């Protein structure tokens, strides 16, 4: 399995967030990482990011959903 990005979006003009799925020792991992634009014009991963077993995807989605609810509540009160 390759480590191709499945989703990405810009953080700023020199960096972007990249999402990928990779395999390591016969296990699947999700990877969310910051990429930088190199002098060669290509995007390269930094050490800034997180990798987690694909088995935790459901809990990660719940956590992101809870963050979204909290932000929505705070924005409504502002």
N, C-alpha and C positions, 0 to 999 in steps of 0.2 A: 504494500500500500504506500502511495506517495504521501508527501506532507504538503500537498497543494492547498492553498487558501480556499476555503469554501465561502467566506464572507469577509469583507473588509470595508472600512470607512475611514475618512481622514480625521486625524486628531488636529493637525495643523499642516502647513505647506511642506514640512519636512518629515512628518511622521504620520503613520496610520495604525489603526487597530486591525489586527488580522486574526481570523478564526480558522482553525484547521483541525483535522482528525488525523492521528498518526498511530502507527502500531509499533510497540516495543516489547520484545520478549513475548510475542504472541498475545499481547493484551492491547486493547484499544484505549487511546487517551485523547481527550479534548485539550486543545491548546489555544489560549487567548494571549496574544503577545503584541507588543509594540514593534513596528517595523520602521526602519529609517531609509531614506532615499540615499543611495550611495553615489559616489562620483561616477560610477559606470551607468547611472540612470536607473538601476534596478532597486527593488525593495529587498532589504535584508533584515532578519530578525535580531532583536536585541535580547538581553537577558531579562528585561522587564516584562513580566507576564506571569501566567499561571498555567500549569498543566494538571489535569485531574483525570482519574479513571472514568471511562465512559459510563460506568455504573452509577456515578454521582450526578449525572445530567439532570435527573428529575429533581433532586434537591437543589441544584444550582438554579434551575428554572424557578423553583419556589422562592428562593432567596432574591432573585432579580425581581420577581413579581412583588415581593414585600417591599423592596427598595422603591419600586415605582409607586406603590400605594403611599408610602411615607412621603415621597417627593410631592405627590399630588395633594396630599393633606397640607403639607407645609406651604405649597404654592397657593392653595385656596385661602389660607389664612393670612397670606402676605398682603 
